[in-house]
Amino acid sequence: MKKRKEIATVFSQHKIGEEIFDMWVQTDMANDAKAGQFISIYPQDMSKLLPRPISICEIDKNKEKIRFVYRVVGEGTKEFSSYQKGNAIFLLGNLGNGYPIAEGLHKKVLLLGGGMGIPPLLQLAKELKANDHKIKIDIVLGFREKHTFLTEDFKKYGNVYIATDDGSIGTKGTVLTAVDELDLESEVIFACGPTPMLRAIQDYAKKQQKKAYLSLEERMACGVGACLGCVCQTNKEDEHSHVKNQRICVEGPVFEAQEVVI
């Protein structure tokens, strides 16, 4: 189904961490949504013209609900955090390409998430497990400190390991530090997180000769590819402009690791 605008309804919302909120939205966009996609949410305050892109955390197709786990970083997300059950919420979705689920089936899979790159991996783990119940999924989640979130949710689908910058819980260091210390083996890597983390995973995957898929984080204006505000360089030539650029909001946000320059 093509992307569309919709006035949906907030089903529930609660705070799960410092400026981190967990919101379920009732919307028939759930019928077509998939792991790795995102939805742009429009503030009701008309002084804020641009929508805020927020990754899909979890999908409940049976009950037509989509879950967002997001951090308050500005006035738009601050408004969203005030929404309560029954409030109207203005959506544009579903956007982006999503993770290639088939690439992970029947293989040893490693999920690497950092910070607010963690939520999109939950639906990915859920879909991988639903399509291959024997799949081995190792999940490494990176946090700055001991204040974690979503770890219990991930345990439904795989082995969960924690890495923290300060060593207050789990491995001290990055997600790749944990992969090395725990000697985690994989055939395919799926990752989402800040750019330095993704760059390190890209290098790791190349050295280890592993297939990896990265969901890039980038500021977006329109979210539909018209403004060209979230362009990244790749090794693929665009058929229209004949330059090696791709729009993260349309051709991404998920890219095969070795095809993108980050």
DRENVEXNU-314775 format. One record per residue: x, y, z of N, C-alpha, C in turn; chain; residue number from 1. Coordinates in Angstrom, 2 decimals. Example, Ala and Ser with C-alpha at 12.3 -4.5 7.8 and 13.67 -1.06 7.14 Angstrom:
<nodes>
{{13.19 -5.69 7.80} {12.30 -4.50 7.80} {13.20 -3.30 7.80} 'A' 1}
{{12.85 -2.25 7.08} {13.67 -1.06 7.14} {12.90 0.03 7.87} 'A' 2}
</nodes>
This chain:
<nodes>
{{0.84 -1.20 0.00} {0.00 0.00 0.00} {0.88 1.25 0.00} 'A' 1}
{{0.45 2.28 -0.73} {1.22 3.50 -0.81} {1.17 4.27 0.51} 'A' 2}
{{2.20 5.10 0.71} {2.21 5.93 1.91} {1.04 6.89 1.88} 'A' 3}
{{0.54 7.22 3.05} {-0.63 8.07 3.14} {-0.66 8.80 4.48} 'A' 4}
{{-1.46 9.85 4.54} {-1.68 10.56 5.80} {-2.91 9.99 6.48} 'A' 5}
{{-2.87 10.01 7.81} {-4.00 9.46 8.55} {-4.09 10.12 9.92} 'A' 6}
{{-5.31 10.34 10.35} {-5.53 10.77 11.73} {-5.80 9.51 12.53} 'A' 7}
{{-4.83 9.12 13.36} {-4.93 7.91 14.16} {-5.27 8.28 15.61} 'A' 8}
{{-5.26 7.26 16.48} {-5.65 7.48 17.88} {-4.59 6.88 18.80} 'A' 9}
{{-4.21 7.63 19.81} {-3.28 7.12 20.81} {-4.00 6.07 21.65} 'A' 10}
{{-3.42 4.88 21.72} {-4.00 3.79 22.51} {-3.48 3.82 23.95} 'A' 11}
{{-2.17 4.08 24.10} {-1.59 4.17 25.44} {-0.24 4.87 25.36} 'A' 12}
{{0.21 5.40 26.47} {1.54 5.99 26.53} {2.03 6.06 27.97} 'A' 13}
{{3.31 5.72 28.18} {3.90 5.90 29.50} {5.41 6.14 29.36} 'A' 14}
{{5.97 6.70 30.38} {7.39 7.03 30.41} {8.17 5.81 30.88} 'A' 15}
{{9.23 5.44 30.15} {10.01 4.25 30.52} {11.46 4.56 30.84} 'A' 16}
{{11.84 5.83 30.78} {13.20 6.22 31.09} {13.32 7.72 31.10} 'A' 17}
{{14.52 8.21 31.31} {14.73 9.65 31.33} {14.44 10.24 29.96} 'A' 18}
{{13.32 10.94 29.84} {12.86 11.54 28.59} {12.59 10.52 27.49} 'A' 19}
{{12.33 9.27 27.87} {12.02 8.22 26.90} {10.58 7.76 27.13} 'A' 20}
{{9.79 7.73 26.05} {8.38 7.40 26.14} {8.02 6.22 25.24} 'A' 21}
{{7.02 5.48 25.69} {6.56 4.27 25.01} {5.09 4.48 24.66} 'A' 22}
{{4.79 4.61 23.35} {3.44 4.94 22.91} {2.93 3.93 21.89} 'A' 23}
{{1.72 3.41 22.12} {1.02 2.58 21.15} {-0.05 3.43 20.47} 'A' 24}
{{-0.14 3.29 19.14} {-1.10 4.06 18.35} {-2.01 3.11 17.59} 'A' 25}
{{-3.30 3.38 17.63} {-4.28 2.57 16.88} {-4.34 3.11 15.46} 'A' 26}
{{-3.92 2.28 14.47} {-3.90 2.73 13.09} {-3.89 1.53 12.15} 'A' 27}
{{-4.63 1.64 11.03} {-4.61 0.53 10.08} {-3.32 0.52 9.26} 'A' 28}
{{-2.41 1.48 9.50} {-1.08 1.41 8.90} {-0.33 0.17 9.38} 'A' 29}
{{-0.78 -0.38 10.51} {-0.14 -1.58 11.06} {-0.26 -2.76 10.10} 'A' 30}
{{-1.28 -2.77 9.26} {-1.50 -3.87 8.34} {-0.37 -4.02 7.32} 'A' 31}
{{0.26 -2.90 6.97} {1.29 -2.91 5.92} {2.69 -2.61 6.46} 'A' 32}
{{2.80 -2.25 7.72} {4.10 -1.85 8.29} {5.02 -3.05 8.43} 'A' 33}
{{6.33 -2.77 8.40} {7.31 -3.84 8.59} {8.54 -3.29 9.31} 'A' 34}
{{9.32 -4.20 9.82} {10.49 -3.85 10.62} {11.46 -2.97 9.84} 'A' 35}
{{11.92 -1.91 10.48} {12.89 -1.01 9.87} {12.28 0.22 9.21} 'A' 36}
{{10.96 0.22 9.06} {10.30 1.40 8.50} {10.09 2.45 9.59} 'A' 37}
{{9.68 3.64 9.17} {9.39 4.70 10.12} {8.12 5.43 9.69} 'A' 38}
{{7.60 6.22 10.61} {6.40 7.02 10.35} {6.69 8.46 10.76} 'A' 39}
{{6.27 9.40 9.93} {6.41 10.81 10.29} {5.16 11.25 11.06} 'A' 40}
{{5.39 11.87 12.20} {4.29 12.34 13.04} {4.25 13.87 13.02} 'A' 41}
{{3.09 14.42 12.73} {2.94 15.87 12.66} {2.50 16.44 14.00} 'A' 42}
{{3.22 17.45 14.52} {2.75 18.14 15.72} {1.43 18.85 15.44} 'A' 43}
{{0.59 18.95 16.45} {-0.67 19.67 16.28} {-0.46 21.17 16.38} 'A' 44}
{{0.65 21.57 17.00} {1.02 22.98 17.08} {1.42 23.43 15.68} 'A' 45}
{{0.61 24.26 15.05} {0.82 24.64 13.66} {2.08 25.48 13.44} 'A' 46}
{{2.69 25.97 14.52} {3.94 26.72 14.38} {5.11 25.80 14.06} 'A' 47}
{{4.90 24.50 14.27} {5.92 23.50 13.96} {5.49 22.81 12.67} 'A' 48}
{{6.04 23.24 11.55} {5.53 22.81 10.25} {5.93 21.39 9.87} 'A' 49}
{{7.13 20.99 10.23} {7.66 19.73 9.74} {7.31 18.55 10.65} 'A' 50}
{{7.02 17.39 10.05} {6.77 16.20 10.86} {8.06 15.67 11.46} 'A' 51}
{{7.93 14.85 12.49} {9.10 14.23 13.13} {9.11 12.74 12.77} 'A' 52}
{{10.19 12.28 12.11} {10.26 10.86 11.77} {10.60 10.02 12.99} 'A' 53}
{{9.79 9.00 13.27} {10.03 8.12 14.41} {9.96 6.67 13.94} 'A' 54}
{{10.96 5.90 14.29} {11.03 4.51 13.85} {9.92 3.67 14.49} 'A' 55}
{{9.46 2.69 13.73} {8.50 1.74 14.26} {9.23 0.78 15.19} 'A' 56}
{{8.73 0.65 16.42} {9.34 -0.24 17.40} {8.70 -1.63 17.35} 'A' 57}
{{7.39 -1.67 17.28} {6.69 -2.95 17.28} {5.36 -2.80 16.56} 'A' 58}
{{4.89 -3.89 15.98} {3.64 -3.89 15.22} {2.73 -5.00 15.74} 'A' 59}
{{1.47 -4.67 15.95} {0.46 -5.66 16.29} {-0.59 -5.61 15.18} 'A' 60}
{{-0.44 -6.48 14.18} {-1.34 -6.46 13.04} {-2.75 -6.89 13.42} 'A' 61}
{{-2.87 -7.84 14.35} {-4.18 -8.34 14.75} {-5.05 -7.24 15.37} 'A' 62}
{{-4.41 -6.39 16.17} {-5.15 -5.31 16.84} {-4.95 -3.96 16.17} 'A' 63}
{{-4.25 -3.97 15.02} {-3.99 -2.75 14.24} {-3.38 -1.64 15.10} 'A' 64}
{{-2.24 -2.00 15.72} {-1.55 -1.02 16.56} {-0.06 -0.98 16.18} 'A' 65}
{{0.53 0.19 16.33} {1.96 0.39 16.12} {2.55 1.03 17.37} 'A' 66}
{{3.71 0.55 17.76} {4.39 1.03 18.96} {5.57 1.92 18.58} 'A' 67}
{{5.67 3.05 19.26} {6.82 3.95 19.11} {7.51 4.09 20.47} 'A' 68}
{{8.80 3.92 20.49} {9.59 4.23 21.68} {10.57 5.32 21.26} 'A' 69}
{{10.45 6.49 21.85} {11.19 7.66 21.38} {11.69 8.50 22.54} 'A' 70}
{{12.66 9.34 22.25} {13.22 10.25 23.25} {12.77 11.68 22.95} 'A' 71}
{{12.45 12.43 23.97} {12.11 13.85 23.80} {13.40 14.63 23.55} 'A' 72}
{{13.51 15.22 22.37} {14.71 15.96 22.01} {14.41 17.40 21.57} 'A' 73}
{{13.14 17.74 21.43} {12.78 19.09 20.99} {11.32 19.34 21.27} 'A' 74}
{{10.81 20.44 20.72} {9.44 20.83 20.99} {8.41 19.87 20.39} 'A' 75}
{{8.74 19.30 19.22} {7.80 18.37 18.60} {7.60 17.11 19.42} 'A' 76}
{{8.69 16.45 19.78} {8.58 15.23 20.58} {8.09 15.54 22.00} 'A' 77}
{{8.36 16.75 22.47} {7.82 17.14 23.78} {6.30 17.18 23.72} 'A' 78}
{{5.75 17.68 22.61} {4.30 17.67 22.45} {3.77 16.24 22.42} 'A' 79}
{{4.44 15.36 21.67} {3.99 13.97 21.58} {3.94 13.30 22.96} 'A' 80}
{{4.91 13.65 23.81} {4.98 13.02 25.13} {3.81 13.41 26.03} 'A' 81}
{{3.08 14.45 25.65} {1.93 14.88 26.45} {0.64 14.18 26.03} 'A' 82}
{{0.68 13.44 24.92} {-0.53 12.77 24.43} {-0.99 11.69 25.41} 'A' 83}
{{-2.30 11.53 25.49} {-2.90 10.51 26.36} {-3.85 9.64 25.55} 'A' 84}
{{-4.26 8.55 26.13} {-5.17 7.61 25.48} {-6.39 8.34 24.92} 'A' 85}
{{-6.67 8.09 23.65} {-7.82 8.71 23.01} {-7.50 9.96 22.21} 'A' 86}
{{-6.31 10.54 22.42} {-5.93 11.73 21.66} {-5.72 11.39 20.20} 'A' 87}
{{-6.03 12.35 19.33} {-5.76 12.20 17.90} {-4.27 12.41 17.65} 'A' 88}
{{-3.73 11.68 16.68} {-2.32 11.83 16.31} {-2.23 11.76 14.79} 'A' 89}
{{-1.47 12.68 14.19} {-1.45 12.84 12.74} {-0.20 12.16 12.16} 'A' 90}
{{-0.41 11.16 11.31} {0.67 10.31 10.80} {0.82 10.40 9.29} 'A' 91}
{{2.04 10.19 8.83} {2.34 9.97 7.42} {3.17 8.71 7.35} 'A' 92}
{{2.67 7.68 6.69} {3.41 6.42 6.66} {2.83 5.47 5.62} 'A' 93}
{{3.37 4.27 5.52} {4.61 3.85 6.17} {5.78 4.25 5.28} 'A' 94}
{{6.89 4.67 5.86} {7.98 5.24 5.10} {9.24 4.40 5.22} 'A' 95}
{{10.08 4.45 4.18} {11.34 3.72 4.19} {11.21 2.30 3.69} 'A' 96}
{{12.36 1.66 3.51} {12.37 0.33 2.90} {12.29 -0.82 3.89} 'A' 97}
{{12.76 -0.65 5.11} {12.74 -1.73 6.09} {13.88 -2.72 5.92} 'A' 98}
{{14.01 -3.61 6.90} {15.06 -4.62 6.89} {14.69 -5.79 5.98} 'A' 99}
{{15.66 -6.36 5.27} {15.39 -7.53 4.42} {15.33 -8.80 5.27} 'A' 100}
{{14.17 -9.13 5.76} {13.98 -10.25 6.67} {14.54 -11.56 6.09} 'A' 101}
{{14.29 -11.80 4.81} {14.70 -13.06 4.18} {16.20 -13.30 4.29} 'A' 102}
{{16.99 -12.22 4.35} {18.44 -12.35 4.42} {18.90 -12.95 5.75} 'A' 103}
{{18.04 -12.89 6.76} {18.44 -13.40 8.07} {17.90 -14.78 8.40} 'A' 104}
{{16.98 -15.28 7.59} {16.35 -16.55 7.91} {17.30 -17.73 7.72} 'A' 105}
{{17.18 -18.70 8.63} {17.98 -19.94 8.59} {19.47 -19.66 8.75} 'A' 106}
{{19.81 -18.59 9.41} {21.21 -18.23 9.65} {21.39 -17.83 11.12} 'A' 107}
{{22.66 -17.73 11.55} {22.96 -17.15 12.85} {22.95 -15.64 12.68} 'A' 108}
{{22.07 -14.98 13.43} {21.85 -13.55 13.24} {22.31 -12.77 14.47} 'A' 109}
{{22.93 -11.64 14.21} {23.39 -10.74 15.27} {22.70 -9.39 15.10} 'A' 110}
{{21.99 -8.95 16.14} {21.34 -7.65 16.15} {22.13 -6.72 17.06} 'A' 111}
{{22.53 -5.57 16.53} {23.32 -4.61 17.29} {22.59 -3.26 17.32} 'A' 112}
{{22.23 -2.82 18.52} {21.51 -1.56 18.65} {22.17 -0.64 19.65} 'A' 113}
{{22.17 0.64 19.35} {22.74 1.62 20.26} {21.81 2.77 20.51} 'A' 114}
{{21.56 3.10 21.78} {20.72 4.25 22.12} {19.33 4.14 21.52} 'A' 115}
{{18.88 5.20 20.85} {17.55 5.19 20.26} {17.52 4.42 18.94} 'A' 116}
{{18.63 3.77 18.60} {18.63 2.82 17.50} {18.17 1.45 17.95} 'A' 117}
{{17.91 1.30 19.23} {17.47 0.01 19.78} {16.02 -0.31 19.42} 'A' 118}
{{15.06 0.61 19.59} {13.65 0.27 19.35} {13.34 -0.39 18.01} 'A' 119}
{{13.88 0.07 16.86} {13.51 -0.57 15.59} {13.89 -2.04 15.49} 'A' 120}
{{14.87 -2.46 16.29} {15.32 -3.85 16.22} {14.35 -4.82 16.88} 'A' 121}
{{13.43 -4.32 17.71} {12.49 -5.20 18.39} {11.55 -5.86 17.39} 'A' 122}
{{10.97 -5.09 16.50} {10.08 -5.68 15.49} {10.86 -6.59 14.55} 'A' 123}
{{12.10 -6.24 14.27} {12.95 -7.11 13.44} {13.13 -8.47 14.10} 'A' 124}
{{13.48 -8.48 15.38} {13.64 -9.74 16.11} {12.34 -10.53 16.11} 'A' 125}
{{11.24 -9.83 16.28} {9.91 -10.46 16.31} {9.59 -11.12 14.97} 'A' 126}
{{9.87 -10.43 13.86} {9.58 -10.97 12.54} {10.50 -12.13 12.18} 'A' 127}
{{11.78 -12.02 12.55} {12.72 -13.11 12.28} {12.27 -14.38 13.00} 'A' 128}
{{11.89 -14.24 14.27} {11.46 -15.40 15.07} {10.15 -15.98 14.53} 'A' 129}
{{9.25 -15.12 14.09} {7.96 -15.60 13.58} {8.13 -16.38 12.29} 'A' 130}
{{9.12 -16.01 11.48} {9.34 -16.67 10.20} {10.25 -17.90 10.30} 'A' 131}
{{11.02 -18.00 11.40} {11.94 -19.12 11.56} {12.11 -19.36 13.06} 'A' 132}
{{11.26 -20.21 13.65} {11.26 -20.36 15.11} {12.53 -21.02 15.65} 'A' 133}
{{13.34 -21.64 14.76} {14.58 -22.27 15.19} {15.79 -21.34 15.06} 'A' 134}
{{15.56 -20.14 14.58} {16.66 -19.22 14.32} {17.41 -18.86 15.61} 'A' 135}
{{18.72 -18.70 15.50} {19.54 -18.27 16.65} {19.80 -16.77 16.51} 'A' 136}
{{19.28 -16.01 17.46} {19.43 -14.56 17.44} {20.18 -14.10 18.68} 'A' 137}
{{21.34 -13.49 18.48} {22.06 -12.83 19.56} {21.84 -11.34 19.43} 'A' 138}
{{21.49 -10.70 20.54} {21.13 -9.28 20.53} {22.03 -8.54 21.51} 'A' 139}
{{22.77 -7.56 21.00} {23.62 -6.74 21.87} {23.09 -5.31 21.85} 'A' 140}
{{22.74 -4.81 23.02} {22.16 -3.48 23.15} {23.14 -2.57 23.88} 'A' 141}
{{23.42 -1.43 23.28} {24.37 -0.50 23.86} {23.71 0.70 24.50} 'A' 142}
{{24.10 0.97 25.75} {23.57 2.11 26.50} {24.74 2.93 27.06} 'A' 143}
{{24.45 4.16 27.43} {25.48 4.99 28.05} {25.75 4.54 29.48} 'A' 144}
{{24.68 4.13 30.18} {24.82 3.75 31.59} {23.78 2.68 31.92} 'A' 145}
{{23.59 2.42 33.20} {22.77 1.29 33.62} {21.27 1.47 33.40} 'A' 146}
{{20.83 2.66 33.00} {19.41 2.89 32.77} {19.02 2.36 31.40} 'A' 147}
{{18.57 1.11 31.36} {18.26 0.44 30.11} {16.76 0.46 29.84} 'A' 148}
{{16.37 0.06 28.64} {14.96 -0.06 28.30} {14.79 -1.14 27.23} 'A' 149}
{{13.64 -1.76 27.20} {13.23 -2.78 26.22} {13.98 -4.11 26.34} 'A' 150}
{{14.87 -4.25 27.30} {15.66 -5.49 27.37} {14.77 -6.71 27.60} 'A' 151}
{{13.75 -6.59 28.44} {12.86 -7.73 28.69} {12.06 -8.09 27.44} 'A' 152}
{{11.70 -7.11 26.66} {10.96 -7.37 25.42} {11.81 -8.18 24.44} 'A' 153}
{{13.09 -7.85 24.36} {13.98 -8.54 23.42} {14.22 -10.00 23.83} 'A' 154}
{{14.14 -10.28 25.13} {14.42 -11.63 25.62} {13.41 -12.67 25.11} 'A' 155}
{{12.28 -12.22 24.59} {11.29 -13.13 24.01} {11.81 -13.76 22.71} 'A' 156}
{{12.81 -13.11 22.09} {13.19 -13.50 20.74} {14.64 -13.96 20.59} 'A' 157}
{{15.47 -13.73 21.59} {16.86 -14.13 21.46} {17.66 -13.96 22.73} 'A' 158}
{{18.95 -14.19 22.62} {19.88 -14.01 23.74} {20.28 -12.55 23.82} 'A' 159}
{{20.04 -11.92 24.95} {20.28 -10.48 25.08} {21.54 -10.22 25.91} 'A' 160}
{{22.40 -9.34 25.38} {23.62 -8.92 26.07} {23.64 -7.39 26.10} 'A' 161}
{{24.23 -6.85 27.15} {24.26 -5.40 27.34} {25.69 -4.89 27.31} 'A' 162}
{{25.88 -3.74 26.69} {27.16 -3.02 26.75} {26.86 -1.60 27.22} 'A' 163}
{{27.65 -1.08 28.14} {27.47 0.30 28.61} {28.79 1.05 28.55} 'A' 164}
{{28.70 2.33 28.26} {29.91 3.15 28.16} {30.70 3.15 29.46} 'A' 165}
{{29.98 3.19 30.59} {30.67 3.30 31.88} {30.87 1.96 32.59} 'A' 166}
{{30.40 0.87 31.96} {30.58 -0.44 32.56} {29.68 -0.73 33.74} 'A' 167}
{{28.66 0.09 33.95} {27.77 -0.09 35.11} {26.91 -1.34 35.00} 'A' 168}
{{26.74 -1.86 33.79} {26.02 -3.11 33.58} {26.55 -3.75 32.31} 'A' 169}
{{26.70 -5.06 32.33} {27.19 -5.76 31.15} {28.64 -5.46 30.83} 'A' 170}
{{28.97 -5.51 29.55} {30.33 -5.25 29.08} {30.62 -3.75 29.07} 'A' 171}
{{31.79 -3.36 29.54} {32.19 -1.96 29.46} {32.73 -1.69 28.06} 'A' 172}
{{32.09 -0.76 27.36} {32.54 -0.42 26.02} {31.38 -0.42 25.04} 'A' 173}
{{31.69 -0.67 23.78} {30.70 -0.63 22.72} {30.05 -1.99 22.49} 'A' 174}
{{29.08 -2.01 21.59} {28.45 -3.29 21.25} {29.45 -4.24 20.62} 'A' 175}
{{30.41 -3.70 19.87} {31.43 -4.55 19.26} {32.42 -5.07 20.29} 'A' 176}
{{32.64 -4.30 21.36} {33.46 -4.80 22.47} {32.81 -6.04 23.05} 'A' 177}
{{31.48 -5.99 23.21} {30.75 -7.13 23.75} {30.79 -8.31 22.79} 'A' 178}
{{30.65 -8.05 21.50} {30.72 -9.13 20.51} {32.06 -9.85 20.60} 'A' 179}
{{33.12 -9.08 20.75} {34.46 -9.65 20.83} {34.66 -10.43 22.13} 'A' 180}
{{34.28 -9.82 23.26} {34.49 -10.46 24.56} {33.65 -11.72 24.72} 'A' 181}
{{32.45 -11.70 24.17} {31.55 -12.84 24.31} {31.72 -13.85 23.19} 'A' 182}
{{32.57 -13.51 22.22} {32.87 -14.39 21.08} {31.57 -14.81 20.38} 'A' 183}
{{30.75 -13.81 20.04} {29.47 -14.08 19.39} {29.67 -14.30 17.89} 'A' 184}
{{29.21 -15.43 17.42} {29.33 -15.77 16.00} {28.05 -15.41 15.26} 'A' 185}
{{28.20 -15.02 14.01} {27.02 -14.67 13.21} {27.33 -14.82 11.73} 'A' 186}
{{26.27 -14.96 10.96} {26.39 -14.97 9.50} {25.86 -13.67 8.90} 'A' 187}
{{24.90 -13.07 9.59} {24.30 -11.82 9.13} {24.15 -10.88 10.31} 'A' 188}
{{24.44 -9.59 10.08} {24.33 -8.56 11.11} {23.28 -7.55 10.69} 'A' 189}
{{22.39 -7.20 11.62} {21.45 -6.10 11.43} {21.74 -5.08 12.52} 'A' 190}
{{21.83 -3.80 12.15} {22.22 -2.80 13.15} {21.47 -1.49 12.97} 'A' 191}
{{21.33 -0.78 14.08} {20.76 0.56 14.06} {21.33 1.33 15.24} 'A' 192}
{{21.76 2.56 15.00} {22.33 3.35 16.07} {23.02 4.59 15.52} 'A' 193}
{{23.77 5.28 16.36} {24.47 6.50 15.92} {25.53 6.19 14.87} 'A' 194}
{{25.86 7.18 14.07} {26.78 7.00 12.95} {28.13 6.42 13.33} 'A' 195}
{{28.80 6.88 14.40} {30.10 6.27 14.74} {29.99 4.76 14.99} 'A' 196}
{{28.91 4.33 15.61} {28.69 2.91 15.85} {28.51 2.17 14.54} 'A' 197}
{{27.70 2.71 13.64} {27.46 2.05 12.36} {28.72 2.00 11.51} 'A' 198}
{{29.53 3.04 11.59} {30.80 3.04 10.85} {31.72 1.94 11.34} 'A' 199}
{{31.75 1.74 12.66} {32.58 0.68 13.23} {32.06 -0.70 12.82} 'A' 200}
{{30.73 -0.85 12.78} {30.15 -2.13 12.36} {30.41 -2.39 10.89} 'A' 201}
{{30.37 -1.34 10.10} {30.69 -1.47 8.67} {32.11 -1.99 8.49} 'A' 202}
{{33.05 -1.43 9.22} {34.45 -1.88 9.14} {34.59 -3.31 9.62} 'A' 203}
{{33.91 -3.63 10.73} {33.96 -4.98 11.30} {33.43 -6.00 10.30} 'A' 204}
{{32.29 -5.69 9.68} {31.67 -6.62 8.73} {32.58 -6.85 7.52} 'A' 205}
{{33.24 -5.81 7.08} {34.14 -5.95 5.92} {35.33 -6.85 6.27} 'A' 206}
{{35.92 -6.62 7.45} {37.08 -7.42 7.85} {36.69 -8.87 8.09} 'A' 207}
{{35.49 -9.08 8.64} {35.04 -10.44 8.95} {34.35 -11.11 7.76} 'A' 208}
{{34.21 -10.34 6.68} {33.54 -10.83 5.47} {32.13 -11.34 5.79} 'A' 209}
{{31.41 -10.51 6.54} {30.03 -10.83 6.91} {29.07 -9.87 6.23} 'A' 210}
{{27.91 -10.35 5.89} {26.86 -9.49 5.35} {26.26 -8.69 6.51} 'A' 211}
{{26.10 -7.38 6.30} {25.53 -6.53 7.35} {24.57 -5.51 6.73} 'A' 212}
{{23.53 -5.21 7.48} {22.55 -4.22 7.04} {22.44 -3.16 8.13} 'A' 213}
{{22.58 -1.90 7.72} {22.62 -0.77 8.65} {21.44 0.15 8.41} 'A' 214}
{{20.76 0.53 9.49} {19.71 1.53 9.41} {20.30 2.86 9.83} 'A' 215}
{{20.38 3.80 8.90} {21.05 5.07 9.14} {20.15 6.07 9.86} 'A' 216}
{{20.75 6.82 10.75} {20.05 7.91 11.42} {20.39 9.21 10.71} 'A' 217}
{{19.38 10.03 10.45} {19.62 11.29 9.77} {18.45 12.23 10.02} 'A' 218}
{{18.73 13.51 10.08} {17.66 14.51 10.18} {16.88 14.52 8.87} 'A' 219}
{{15.56 14.57 8.96} {14.72 14.57 7.77} {13.73 15.72 7.84} 'A' 220}
{{13.43 16.27 6.67} {12.45 17.34 6.60} {11.11 16.80 6.10} 'A' 221}
{{11.07 16.39 4.82} {9.79 15.93 4.28} {9.51 14.47 4.57} 'A' 222}
{{10.55 13.62 4.57} {10.37 12.19 4.82} {9.92 11.40 3.61} 'A' 223}
{{9.72 12.06 2.46} {9.23 11.36 1.26} {10.16 11.52 0.06} 'A' 224}
{{11.34 12.08 0.27} {12.32 12.16 -0.80} {12.30 13.41 -1.65} 'A' 225}
{{11.38 14.33 -1.37} {11.26 15.51 -2.22} {12.30 16.59 -1.94} 'A' 226}
{{12.69 16.74 -0.67} {13.56 17.86 -0.29} {15.04 17.55 -0.45} 'A' 227}
{{15.40 16.28 -0.57} {16.81 15.86 -0.71} {17.65 16.30 0.49} 'A' 228}
{{17.01 16.40 1.65} {17.73 16.85 2.84} {18.45 15.74 3.60} 'A' 229}
{{18.21 14.48 3.20} {18.83 13.37 3.93} {19.59 12.45 2.97} 'A' 230}
{{20.29 13.05 2.04} {21.02 12.27 1.03} {22.32 11.72 1.61} 'A' 231}
{{22.65 10.49 1.25} {23.93 9.90 1.62} {24.63 9.39 0.37} 'A' 232}
{{25.92 9.23 0.46} {26.70 8.75 -0.69} {26.76 7.24 -0.69} 'A' 233}
{{26.57 6.64 -1.85} {26.64 5.19 -1.98} {27.50 4.84 -3.20} 'A' 234}
{{27.66 3.55 -3.45} {28.40 3.13 -4.63} {27.47 2.80 -5.79} 'A' 235}
{{26.17 3.16 -5.64} {25.19 2.95 -6.71} {24.85 4.29 -7.36} 'A' 236}
{{24.81 4.30 -8.66} {24.51 5.54 -9.39} {23.01 5.72 -9.51} 'A' 237}
{{22.54 6.92 -9.16} {21.13 7.25 -9.28} {20.75 7.35 -10.75} 'A' 238}
{{19.65 6.69 -11.13} {19.29 6.64 -12.55} {18.80 7.97 -13.09} 'A' 239}
{{18.41 8.88 -12.21} {17.93 10.19 -12.67} {19.05 11.23 -12.69} 'A' 240}
{{19.78 11.36 -11.60} {20.81 12.39 -11.49} {22.17 11.91 -11.95} 'A' 241}
{{22.35 10.58 -12.03} {23.62 9.97 -12.43} {24.76 10.30 -11.47} 'A' 242}
{{24.42 10.52 -10.21} {25.41 10.66 -9.16} {25.19 9.54 -8.15} 'A' 243}
{{26.20 9.27 -7.36} {26.12 8.14 -6.43} {25.56 8.58 -5.08} 'A' 244}
{{24.31 9.04 -5.12} {23.61 9.47 -3.91} {22.30 8.72 -3.77} 'A' 245}
{{21.88 8.49 -2.53} {20.60 7.87 -2.25} {19.92 8.66 -1.13} 'A' 246}
{{18.59 8.68 -1.17} {17.82 9.37 -0.13} {17.55 8.38 1.01} 'A' 247}
{{17.99 8.74 2.21} {17.82 7.84 3.35} {16.35 7.57 3.64} 'A' 248}
{{15.49 8.55 3.39} {14.08 8.39 3.72} {13.34 7.51 2.72} 'A' 249}
{{13.88 7.32 1.51} {13.19 6.55 0.48} {13.95 5.27 0.15} 'A' 250}
{{15.19 5.40 -0.34} {15.98 4.21 -0.66} {16.46 3.51 0.61} 'A' 251}
{{16.51 4.25 1.70} {16.84 3.71 3.02} {15.59 3.66 3.86} 'A' 252}
{{15.72 3.69 5.19} {16.97 3.97 5.92} {17.93 2.80 6.01} 'A' 253}
{{17.49 1.60 5.54} {18.34 0.42 5.65} {19.15 0.22 4.37} 'A' 254}
{{20.47 0.08 4.54} {21.37 -0.16 3.42} {22.26 -1.35 3.74} 'A' 255}
{{22.66 -2.06 2.70} {23.70 -3.07 2.87} {24.98 -2.33 3.23} 'A' 256}
{{25.72 -2.81 4.20} {26.82 -2.04 4.79} {27.86 -1.56 3.79} 'A' 257}
{{28.20 -2.40 2.83} {29.29 -2.04 1.93} {28.85 -1.19 0.74} 'A' 258}
{{27.56 -0.85 0.66} {27.12 -0.03 -0.46} {26.99 1.44 -0.10} 'A' 259}
{{27.19 1.79 1.19} {26.97 3.15 1.63} {28.23 3.73 2.25} 'A' 260}
{{28.43 5.03 2.06} {29.56 5.75 2.65} {29.05 6.48 3.88} 'A' 261}
{{29.59 6.13 5.05} {29.13 6.78 6.29} {30.32 7.28 7.10} 'A' 262}
</nodes>
